[in-house]
Amino acid sequence: MAELIECPCSSGKPYAECCARYIDAGTPAPTAEALMRSRYTAYTRLKEDYLLASWHPSTRPAVLGLADEAPTKWIGLEVKRHAQQDAEHATVEFVARYKVNGRAHRLHEVSRFVQETGRWFYVDGDIQ
């Protein structure tokens, strides 16, 4: 049975109709924004394999070690802007809110994405 919980990416759609198709089913994200939203969702679900697979090989770390870190409670995502520079390059500005050990944090980043062989990849980002 499909999950009817709301997708963590703040799309307002059920997870099964949103990021699950990219994270669990392997469907390529159609846009850089969709990939960014699915990566946020993957962080909320500790899906390290997906995060590494969707990270461009030129900047991808060997491991993330999500299970080794202090527990993070992801509490919200706001996509501020999605800009397509050309067919293969895009940026997504977002704010992700989370808590570690009960203390609130926010990550405001402008992320760079590249499309290669029909798939979008996260390259890197600038913290705002």
MODELLER restraints for C-alpha pairs under 7 A, 6 or more apart:
rsr = mdl.restraints
at = mdl.atoms
rsr.add(forms.Gaussian(group=physical.xy_distance, feature=features.Distance(at['CA:2:A'], at['CA:16:A']), mean=5.90, stdev=0.5))
rsr.add(forms.Gaussian(group=physical.xy_distance, feature=features.Distance(at['CA:3:A'], at['CA:15:A']), mean=6.41, stdev=0.5))
rsr.add(forms.Gaussian(group=physical.xy_distance, feature=features.Distance(at['CA:3:A'], at['CA:16:A']), mean=5.50, stdev=0.5))
rsr.add(forms.Gaussian(group=physical.xy_distance, feature=features.Distance(at['CA:4:A'], at['CA:14:A']), mean=5.32, stdev=0.5))
rsr.add(forms.Gaussian(group=physical.xy_distance, feature=features.Distance(at['CA:4:A'], at['CA:15:A']), mean=6.65, stdev=0.5))
rsr.add(forms.Gaussian(group=physical.xy_distance, feature=features.Distance(at['CA:4:A'], at['CA:16:A']), mean=6.77, stdev=0.5))
rsr.add(forms.Gaussian(group=physical.xy_distance, feature=features.Distance(at['CA:5:A'], at['CA:14:A']), mean=5.40, stdev=0.5))
rsr.add(forms.Gaussian(group=physical.xy_distance, feature=features.Distance(at['CA:5:A'], at['CA:15:A']), mean=5.95, stdev=0.5))
rsr.add(forms.Gaussian(group=physical.xy_distance, feature=features.Distance(at['CA:6:A'], at['CA:12:A']), mean=6.33, stdev=0.5))
rsr.add(forms.Gaussian(group=physical.xy_distance, feature=features.Distance(at['CA:6:A'], at['CA:13:A']), mean=5.78, stdev=0.5))
rsr.add(forms.Gaussian(group=physical.xy_distance, feature=features.Distance(at['CA:6:A'], at['CA:14:A']), mean=4.26, stdev=0.5))
rsr.add(forms.Gaussian(group=physical.xy_distance, feature=features.Distance(at['CA:6:A'], at['CA:15:A']), mean=5.42, stdev=0.5))
rsr.add(forms.Gaussian(group=physical.xy_distance, feature=features.Distance(at['CA:7:A'], at['CA:13:A']), mean=5.94, stdev=0.5))
rsr.add(forms.Gaussian(group=physical.xy_distance, feature=features.Distance(at['CA:7:A'], at['CA:14:A']), mean=5.18, stdev=0.5))
rsr.add(forms.Gaussian(group=physical.xy_distance, feature=features.Distance(at['CA:7:A'], at['CA:15:A']), mean=3.99, stdev=0.5))
rsr.add(forms.Gaussian(group=physical.xy_distance, feature=features.Distance(at['CA:7:A'], at['CA:18:A']), mean=6.59, stdev=0.5))
rsr.add(forms.Gaussian(group=physical.xy_distance, feature=features.Distance(at['CA:7:A'], at['CA:19:A']), mean=6.95, stdev=0.5))
rsr.add(forms.Gaussian(group=physical.xy_distance, feature=features.Distance(at['CA:8:A'], at['CA:41:A']), mean=5.50, stdev=0.5))
rsr.add(forms.Gaussian(group=physical.xy_distance, feature=features.Distance(at['CA:9:A'], at['CA:37:A']), mean=5.23, stdev=0.5))
rsr.add(forms.Gaussian(group=physical.xy_distance, feature=features.Distance(at['CA:9:A'], at['CA:38:A']), mean=6.87, stdev=0.5))
rsr.add(forms.Gaussian(group=physical.xy_distance, feature=features.Distance(at['CA:9:A'], at['CA:40:A']), mean=6.37, stdev=0.5))
rsr.add(forms.Gaussian(group=physical.xy_distance, feature=features.Distance(at['CA:9:A'], at['CA:41:A']), mean=5.62, stdev=0.5))
rsr.add(forms.Gaussian(group=physical.xy_distance, feature=features.Distance(at['CA:9:A'], at['CA:77:A']), mean=6.01, stdev=0.5))
rsr.add(forms.Gaussian(group=physical.xy_distance, feature=features.Distance(at['CA:10:A'], at['CA:77:A']), mean=6.05, stdev=0.5))
rsr.add(forms.Gaussian(group=physical.xy_distance, feature=features.Distance(at['CA:19:A'], at['CA:38:A']), mean=5.08, stdev=0.5))
rsr.add(forms.Gaussian(group=physical.xy_distance, feature=features.Distance(at['CA:21:A'], at['CA:27:A']), mean=5.70, stdev=0.5))
rsr.add(forms.Gaussian(group=physical.xy_distance, feature=features.Distance(at['CA:22:A'], at['CA:28:A']), mean=5.96, stdev=0.5))
rsr.add(forms.Gaussian(group=physical.xy_distance, feature=features.Distance(at['CA:22:A'], at['CA:29:A']), mean=6.10, stdev=0.5))
rsr.add(forms.Gaussian(group=physical.xy_distance, feature=features.Distance(at['CA:22:A'], at['CA:38:A']), mean=6.89, stdev=0.5))
rsr.add(forms.Gaussian(group=physical.xy_distance, feature=features.Distance(at['CA:23:A'], at['CA:38:A']), mean=6.85, stdev=0.5))
rsr.add(forms.Gaussian(group=physical.xy_distance, feature=features.Distance(at['CA:23:A'], at['CA:50:A']), mean=6.20, stdev=0.5))
rsr.add(forms.Gaussian(group=physical.xy_distance, feature=features.Distance(at['CA:28:A'], at['CA:119:A']), mean=5.78, stdev=0.5))
rsr.add(forms.Gaussian(group=physical.xy_distance, feature=features.Distance(at['CA:29:A'], at['CA:35:A']), mean=5.25, stdev=0.5))
rsr.add(forms.Gaussian(group=physical.xy_distance, feature=features.Distance(at['CA:29:A'], at['CA:119:A']), mean=6.99, stdev=0.5))
rsr.add(forms.Gaussian(group=physical.xy_distance, feature=features.Distance(at['CA:29:A'], at['CA:120:A']), mean=6.67, stdev=0.5))
rsr.add(forms.Gaussian(group=physical.xy_distance, feature=features.Distance(at['CA:31:A'], at['CA:120:A']), mean=6.92, stdev=0.5))
rsr.add(forms.Gaussian(group=physical.xy_distance, feature=features.Distance(at['CA:32:A'], at['CA:90:A']), mean=6.29, stdev=0.5))
rsr.add(forms.Gaussian(group=physical.xy_distance, feature=features.Distance(at['CA:32:A'], at['CA:113:A']), mean=6.14, stdev=0.5))
rsr.add(forms.Gaussian(group=physical.xy_distance, feature=features.Distance(at['CA:32:A'], at['CA:120:A']), mean=6.08, stdev=0.5))
rsr.add(forms.Gaussian(group=physical.xy_distance, feature=features.Distance(at['CA:33:A'], at['CA:82:A']), mean=6.29, stdev=0.5))
rsr.add(forms.Gaussian(group=physical.xy_distance, feature=features.Distance(at['CA:33:A'], at['CA:92:A']), mean=6.17, stdev=0.5))
rsr.add(forms.Gaussian(group=physical.xy_distance, feature=features.Distance(at['CA:35:A'], at['CA:120:A']), mean=6.85, stdev=0.5))
rsr.add(forms.Gaussian(group=physical.xy_distance, feature=features.Distance(at['CA:39:A'], at['CA:51:A']), mean=6.07, stdev=0.5))
rsr.add(forms.Gaussian(group=physical.xy_distance, feature=features.Distance(at['CA:42:A'], at['CA:50:A']), mean=6.88, stdev=0.5))
rsr.add(forms.Gaussian(group=physical.xy_distance, feature=features.Distance(at['CA:42:A'], at['CA:51:A']), mean=6.59, stdev=0.5))
rsr.add(forms.Gaussian(group=physical.xy_distance, feature=features.Distance(at['CA:44:A'], at['CA:74:A']), mean=5.86, stdev=0.5))
rsr.add(forms.Gaussian(group=physical.xy_distance, feature=features.Distance(at['CA:46:A'], at['CA:66:A']), mean=6.46, stdev=0.5))
rsr.add(forms.Gaussian(group=physical.xy_distance, feature=features.Distance(at['CA:48:A'], at['CA:64:A']), mean=6.80, stdev=0.5))
rsr.add(forms.Gaussian(group=physical.xy_distance, feature=features.Distance(at['CA:48:A'], at['CA:66:A']), mean=6.99, stdev=0.5))
rsr.add(forms.Gaussian(group=physical.xy_distance, feature=features.Distance(at['CA:52:A'], at['CA:60:A']), mean=6.61, stdev=0.5))
rsr.add(forms.Gaussian(group=physical.xy_distance, feature=features.Distance(at['CA:54:A'], at['CA:121:A']), mean=5.09, stdev=0.5))
rsr.add(forms.Gaussian(group=physical.xy_distance, feature=features.Distance(at['CA:54:A'], at['CA:122:A']), mean=6.23, stdev=0.5))
rsr.add(forms.Gaussian(group=physical.xy_distance, feature=features.Distance(at['CA:55:A'], at['CA:121:A']), mean=5.24, stdev=0.5))
rsr.add(forms.Gaussian(group=physical.xy_distance, feature=features.Distance(at['CA:55:A'], at['CA:122:A']), mean=4.75, stdev=0.5))
rsr.add(forms.Gaussian(group=physical.xy_distance, feature=features.Distance(at['CA:55:A'], at['CA:123:A']), mean=6.21, stdev=0.5))
rsr.add(forms.Gaussian(group=physical.xy_distance, feature=features.Distance(at['CA:56:A'], at['CA:121:A']), mean=5.12, stdev=0.5))
rsr.add(forms.Gaussian(group=physical.xy_distance, feature=features.Distance(at['CA:56:A'], at['CA:122:A']), mean=5.66, stdev=0.5))
rsr.add(forms.Gaussian(group=physical.xy_distance, feature=features.Distance(at['CA:56:A'], at['CA:123:A']), mean=5.21, stdev=0.5))
rsr.add(forms.Gaussian(group=physical.xy_distance, feature=features.Distance(at['CA:59:A'], at['CA:123:A']), mean=6.14, stdev=0.5))
rsr.add(forms.Gaussian(group=physical.xy_distance, feature=features.Distance(at['CA:70:A'], at['CA:100:A']), mean=6.72, stdev=0.5))
rsr.add(forms.Gaussian(group=physical.xy_distance, feature=features.Distance(at['CA:71:A'], at['CA:100:A']), mean=6.25, stdev=0.5))
rsr.add(forms.Gaussian(group=physical.xy_distance, feature=features.Distance(at['CA:72:A'], at['CA:98:A']), mean=6.65, stdev=0.5))
rsr.add(forms.Gaussian(group=physical.xy_distance, feature=features.Distance(at['CA:72:A'], at['CA:99:A']), mean=5.74, stdev=0.5))
rsr.add(forms.Gaussian(group=physical.xy_distance, feature=features.Distance(at['CA:72:A'], at['CA:100:A']), mean=4.94, stdev=0.5))
rsr.add(forms.Gaussian(group=physical.xy_distance, feature=features.Distance(at['CA:73:A'], at['CA:98:A']), mean=5.45, stdev=0.5))
rsr.add(forms.Gaussian(group=physical.xy_distance, feature=features.Distance(at['CA:73:A'], at['CA:99:A']), mean=5.08, stdev=0.5))
rsr.add(forms.Gaussian(group=physical.xy_distance, feature=features.Distance(at['CA:73:A'], at['CA:100:A']), mean=6.53, stdev=0.5))
rsr.add(forms.Gaussian(group=physical.xy_distance, feature=features.Distance(at['CA:74:A'], at['CA:97:A']), mean=6.21, stdev=0.5))
rsr.add(forms.Gaussian(group=physical.xy_distance, feature=features.Distance(at['CA:74:A'], at['CA:98:A']), mean=4.23, stdev=0.5))
rsr.add(forms.Gaussian(group=physical.xy_distance, feature=features.Distance(at['CA:74:A'], at['CA:99:A']), mean=6.47, stdev=0.5))
rsr.add(forms.Gaussian(group=physical.xy_distance, feature=features.Distance(at['CA:75:A'], at['CA:97:A']), mean=5.47, stdev=0.5))
rsr.add(forms.Gaussian(group=physical.xy_distance, feature=features.Distance(at['CA:75:A'], at['CA:98:A']), mean=5.10, stdev=0.5))
rsr.add(forms.Gaussian(group=physical.xy_distance, feature=features.Distance(at['CA:76:A'], at['CA:96:A']), mean=5.73, stdev=0.5))
rsr.add(forms.Gaussian(group=physical.xy_distance, feature=features.Distance(at['CA:76:A'], at['CA:97:A']), mean=5.07, stdev=0.5))
rsr.add(forms.Gaussian(group=physical.xy_distance, feature=features.Distance(at['CA:76:A'], at['CA:98:A']), mean=6.99, stdev=0.5))
rsr.add(forms.Gaussian(group=physical.xy_distance, feature=features.Distance(at['CA:77:A'], at['CA:95:A']), mean=5.84, stdev=0.5))
rsr.add(forms.Gaussian(group=physical.xy_distance, feature=features.Distance(at['CA:77:A'], at['CA:96:A']), mean=4.51, stdev=0.5))
rsr.add(forms.Gaussian(group=physical.xy_distance, feature=features.Distance(at['CA:77:A'], at['CA:97:A']), mean=6.38, stdev=0.5))
rsr.add(forms.Gaussian(group=physical.xy_distance, feature=features.Distance(at['CA:78:A'], at['CA:94:A']), mean=5.57, stdev=0.5))
rsr.add(forms.Gaussian(group=physical.xy_distance, feature=features.Distance(at['CA:78:A'], at['CA:95:A']), mean=5.21, stdev=0.5))
rsr.add(forms.Gaussian(group=physical.xy_distance, feature=features.Distance(at['CA:78:A'], at['CA:96:A']), mean=6.44, stdev=0.5))
rsr.add(forms.Gaussian(group=physical.xy_distance, feature=features.Distance(at['CA:79:A'], at['CA:93:A']), mean=6.11, stdev=0.5))
rsr.add(forms.Gaussian(group=physical.xy_distance, feature=features.Distance(at['CA:79:A'], at['CA:94:A']), mean=4.34, stdev=0.5))
rsr.add(forms.Gaussian(group=physical.xy_distance, feature=features.Distance(at['CA:79:A'], at['CA:95:A']), mean=6.53, stdev=0.5))
rsr.add(forms.Gaussian(group=physical.xy_distance, feature=features.Distance(at['CA:80:A'], at['CA:93:A']), mean=5.37, stdev=0.5))
rsr.add(forms.Gaussian(group=physical.xy_distance, feature=features.Distance(at['CA:80:A'], at['CA:94:A']), mean=5.23, stdev=0.5))
rsr.add(forms.Gaussian(group=physical.xy_distance, feature=features.Distance(at['CA:81:A'], at['CA:92:A']), mean=5.64, stdev=0.5))
rsr.add(forms.Gaussian(group=physical.xy_distance, feature=features.Distance(at['CA:81:A'], at['CA:93:A']), mean=5.02, stdev=0.5))
rsr.add(forms.Gaussian(group=physical.xy_distance, feature=features.Distance(at['CA:82:A'], at['CA:91:A']), mean=5.82, stdev=0.5))
rsr.add(forms.Gaussian(group=physical.xy_distance, feature=features.Distance(at['CA:82:A'], at['CA:92:A']), mean=4.44, stdev=0.5))
rsr.add(forms.Gaussian(group=physical.xy_distance, feature=features.Distance(at['CA:82:A'], at['CA:93:A']), mean=6.45, stdev=0.5))
rsr.add(forms.Gaussian(group=physical.xy_distance, feature=features.Distance(at['CA:83:A'], at['CA:90:A']), mean=5.56, stdev=0.5))
rsr.add(forms.Gaussian(group=physical.xy_distance, feature=features.Distance(at['CA:83:A'], at['CA:91:A']), mean=5.28, stdev=0.5))
rsr.add(forms.Gaussian(group=physical.xy_distance, feature=features.Distance(at['CA:83:A'], at['CA:92:A']), mean=6.42, stdev=0.5))
rsr.add(forms.Gaussian(group=physical.xy_distance, feature=features.Distance(at['CA:84:A'], at['CA:90:A']), mean=4.26, stdev=0.5))
rsr.add(forms.Gaussian(group=physical.xy_distance, feature=features.Distance(at['CA:84:A'], at['CA:91:A']), mean=6.54, stdev=0.5))
rsr.add(forms.Gaussian(group=physical.xy_distance, feature=features.Distance(at['CA:88:A'], at['CA:114:A']), mean=5.33, stdev=0.5))
rsr.add(forms.Gaussian(group=physical.xy_distance, feature=features.Distance(at['CA:88:A'], at['CA:115:A']), mean=4.58, stdev=0.5))
rsr.add(forms.Gaussian(group=physical.xy_distance, feature=features.Distance(at['CA:89:A'], at['CA:113:A']), mean=5.78, stdev=0.5))
rsr.add(forms.Gaussian(group=physical.xy_distance, feature=features.Distance(at['CA:89:A'], at['CA:114:A']), mean=4.68, stdev=0.5))
rsr.add(forms.Gaussian(group=physical.xy_distance, feature=features.Distance(at['CA:89:A'], at['CA:115:A']), mean=6.42, stdev=0.5))
rsr.add(forms.Gaussian(group=physical.xy_distance, feature=features.Distance(at['CA:90:A'], at['CA:112:A']), mean=6.04, stdev=0.5))
rsr.add(forms.Gaussian(group=physical.xy_distance, feature=features.Distance(at['CA:90:A'], at['CA:113:A']), mean=5.24, stdev=0.5))
rsr.add(forms.Gaussian(group=physical.xy_distance, feature=features.Distance(at['CA:90:A'], at['CA:114:A']), mean=6.54, stdev=0.5))
rsr.add(forms.Gaussian(group=physical.xy_distance, feature=features.Distance(at['CA:91:A'], at['CA:110:A']), mean=6.49, stdev=0.5))
rsr.add(forms.Gaussian(group=physical.xy_distance, feature=features.Distance(at['CA:91:A'], at['CA:111:A']), mean=5.40, stdev=0.5))
rsr.add(forms.Gaussian(group=physical.xy_distance, feature=features.Distance(at['CA:91:A'], at['CA:112:A']), mean=4.63, stdev=0.5))
rsr.add(forms.Gaussian(group=physical.xy_distance, feature=features.Distance(at['CA:91:A'], at['CA:113:A']), mean=5.99, stdev=0.5))
rsr.add(forms.Gaussian(group=physical.xy_distance, feature=features.Distance(at['CA:92:A'], at['CA:110:A']), mean=5.60, stdev=0.5))
rsr.add(forms.Gaussian(group=physical.xy_distance, feature=features.Distance(at['CA:92:A'], at['CA:111:A']), mean=5.25, stdev=0.5))
rsr.add(forms.Gaussian(group=physical.xy_distance, feature=features.Distance(at['CA:92:A'], at['CA:112:A']), mean=6.78, stdev=0.5))
rsr.add(forms.Gaussian(group=physical.xy_distance, feature=features.Distance(at['CA:93:A'], at['CA:109:A']), mean=5.66, stdev=0.5))
rsr.add(forms.Gaussian(group=physical.xy_distance, feature=features.Distance(at['CA:93:A'], at['CA:110:A']), mean=4.18, stdev=0.5))
rsr.add(forms.Gaussian(group=physical.xy_distance, feature=features.Distance(at['CA:93:A'], at['CA:111:A']), mean=6.22, stdev=0.5))
rsr.add(forms.Gaussian(group=physical.xy_distance, feature=features.Distance(at['CA:94:A'], at['CA:108:A']), mean=5.75, stdev=0.5))
rsr.add(forms.Gaussian(group=physical.xy_distance, feature=features.Distance(at['CA:94:A'], at['CA:109:A']), mean=5.68, stdev=0.5))
rsr.add(forms.Gaussian(group=physical.xy_distance, feature=features.Distance(at['CA:94:A'], at['CA:110:A']), mean=6.58, stdev=0.5))
rsr.add(forms.Gaussian(group=physical.xy_distance, feature=features.Distance(at['CA:95:A'], at['CA:106:A']), mean=6.56, stdev=0.5))
rsr.add(forms.Gaussian(group=physical.xy_distance, feature=features.Distance(at['CA:95:A'], at['CA:107:A']), mean=5.45, stdev=0.5))
rsr.add(forms.Gaussian(group=physical.xy_distance, feature=features.Distance(at['CA:95:A'], at['CA:108:A']), mean=4.35, stdev=0.5))
rsr.add(forms.Gaussian(group=physical.xy_distance, feature=features.Distance(at['CA:95:A'], at['CA:109:A']), mean=6.59, stdev=0.5))
rsr.add(forms.Gaussian(group=physical.xy_distance, feature=features.Distance(at['CA:96:A'], at['CA:106:A']), mean=5.56, stdev=0.5))
rsr.add(forms.Gaussian(group=physical.xy_distance, feature=features.Distance(at['CA:96:A'], at['CA:107:A']), mean=5.08, stdev=0.5))
rsr.add(forms.Gaussian(group=physical.xy_distance, feature=features.Distance(at['CA:96:A'], at['CA:108:A']), mean=6.54, stdev=0.5))
rsr.add(forms.Gaussian(group=physical.xy_distance, feature=features.Distance(at['CA:97:A'], at['CA:105:A']), mean=5.85, stdev=0.5))
rsr.add(forms.Gaussian(group=physical.xy_distance, feature=features.Distance(at['CA:97:A'], at['CA:106:A']), mean=4.39, stdev=0.5))
rsr.add(forms.Gaussian(group=physical.xy_distance, feature=features.Distance(at['CA:97:A'], at['CA:107:A']), mean=6.40, stdev=0.5))
rsr.add(forms.Gaussian(group=physical.xy_distance, feature=features.Distance(at['CA:98:A'], at['CA:104:A']), mean=5.85, stdev=0.5))
rsr.add(forms.Gaussian(group=physical.xy_distance, feature=features.Distance(at['CA:98:A'], at['CA:105:A']), mean=5.36, stdev=0.5))
rsr.add(forms.Gaussian(group=physical.xy_distance, feature=features.Distance(at['CA:98:A'], at['CA:106:A']), mean=6.19, stdev=0.5))
rsr.add(forms.Gaussian(group=physical.xy_distance, feature=features.Distance(at['CA:99:A'], at['CA:105:A']), mean=5.82, stdev=0.5))
rsr.add(forms.Gaussian(group=physical.xy_distance, feature=features.Distance(at['CA:108:A'], at['CA:127:A']), mean=5.79, stdev=0.5))
rsr.add(forms.Gaussian(group=physical.xy_distance, feature=features.Distance(at['CA:108:A'], at['CA:128:A']), mean=5.30, stdev=0.5))
rsr.add(forms.Gaussian(group=physical.xy_distance, feature=features.Distance(at['CA:109:A'], at['CA:125:A']), mean=6.12, stdev=0.5))
rsr.add(forms.Gaussian(group=physical.xy_distance, feature=features.Distance(at['CA:109:A'], at['CA:126:A']), mean=5.45, stdev=0.5))
rsr.add(forms.Gaussian(group=physical.xy_distance, feature=features.Distance(at['CA:109:A'], at['CA:127:A']), mean=4.40, stdev=0.5))
rsr.add(forms.Gaussian(group=physical.xy_distance, feature=features.Distance(at['CA:109:A'], at['CA:128:A']), mean=5.45, stdev=0.5))
rsr.add(forms.Gaussian(group=physical.xy_distance, feature=features.Distance(at['CA:110:A'], at['CA:125:A']), mean=5.32, stdev=0.5))
rsr.add(forms.Gaussian(group=physical.xy_distance, feature=features.Distance(at['CA:110:A'], at['CA:126:A']), mean=5.25, stdev=0.5))
rsr.add(forms.Gaussian(group=physical.xy_distance, feature=features.Distance(at['CA:110:A'], at['CA:127:A']), mean=6.57, stdev=0.5))
rsr.add(forms.Gaussian(group=physical.xy_distance, feature=features.Distance(at['CA:111:A'], at['CA:124:A']), mean=5.73, stdev=0.5))
rsr.add(forms.Gaussian(group=physical.xy_distance, feature=features.Distance(at['CA:111:A'], at['CA:125:A']), mean=3.91, stdev=0.5))
rsr.add(forms.Gaussian(group=physical.xy_distance, feature=features.Distance(at['CA:111:A'], at['CA:126:A']), mean=6.42, stdev=0.5))
rsr.add(forms.Gaussian(group=physical.xy_distance, feature=features.Distance(at['CA:112:A'], at['CA:122:A']), mean=6.24, stdev=0.5))
rsr.add(forms.Gaussian(group=physical.xy_distance, feature=features.Distance(at['CA:112:A'], at['CA:123:A']), mean=5.48, stdev=0.5))
rsr.add(forms.Gaussian(group=physical.xy_distance, feature=features.Distance(at['CA:112:A'], at['CA:124:A']), mean=5.44, stdev=0.5))
rsr.add(forms.Gaussian(group=physical.xy_distance, feature=features.Distance(at['CA:112:A'], at['CA:125:A']), mean=5.65, stdev=0.5))
rsr.add(forms.Gaussian(group=physical.xy_distance, feature=features.Distance(at['CA:113:A'], at['CA:120:A']), mean=6.53, stdev=0.5))
rsr.add(forms.Gaussian(group=physical.xy_distance, feature=features.Distance(at['CA:113:A'], at['CA:121:A']), mean=5.46, stdev=0.5))
rsr.add(forms.Gaussian(group=physical.xy_distance, feature=features.Distance(at['CA:113:A'], at['CA:122:A']), mean=4.62, stdev=0.5))
rsr.add(forms.Gaussian(group=physical.xy_distance, feature=features.Distance(at['CA:113:A'], at['CA:123:A']), mean=5.30, stdev=0.5))
rsr.add(forms.Gaussian(group=physical.xy_distance, feature=features.Distance(at['CA:114:A'], at['CA:120:A']), mean=5.61, stdev=0.5))
rsr.add(forms.Gaussian(group=physical.xy_distance, feature=features.Distance(at['CA:114:A'], at['CA:121:A']), mean=5.40, stdev=0.5))
rsr.add(forms.Gaussian(group=physical.xy_distance, feature=features.Distance(at['CA:114:A'], at['CA:122:A']), mean=6.74, stdev=0.5))
rsr.add(forms.Gaussian(group=physical.xy_distance, feature=features.Distance(at['CA:114:A'], at['CA:123:A']), mean=6.77, stdev=0.5))
rsr.add(forms.Gaussian(group=physical.xy_distance, feature=features.Distance(at['CA:115:A'], at['CA:121:A']), mean=6.14, stdev=0.5))
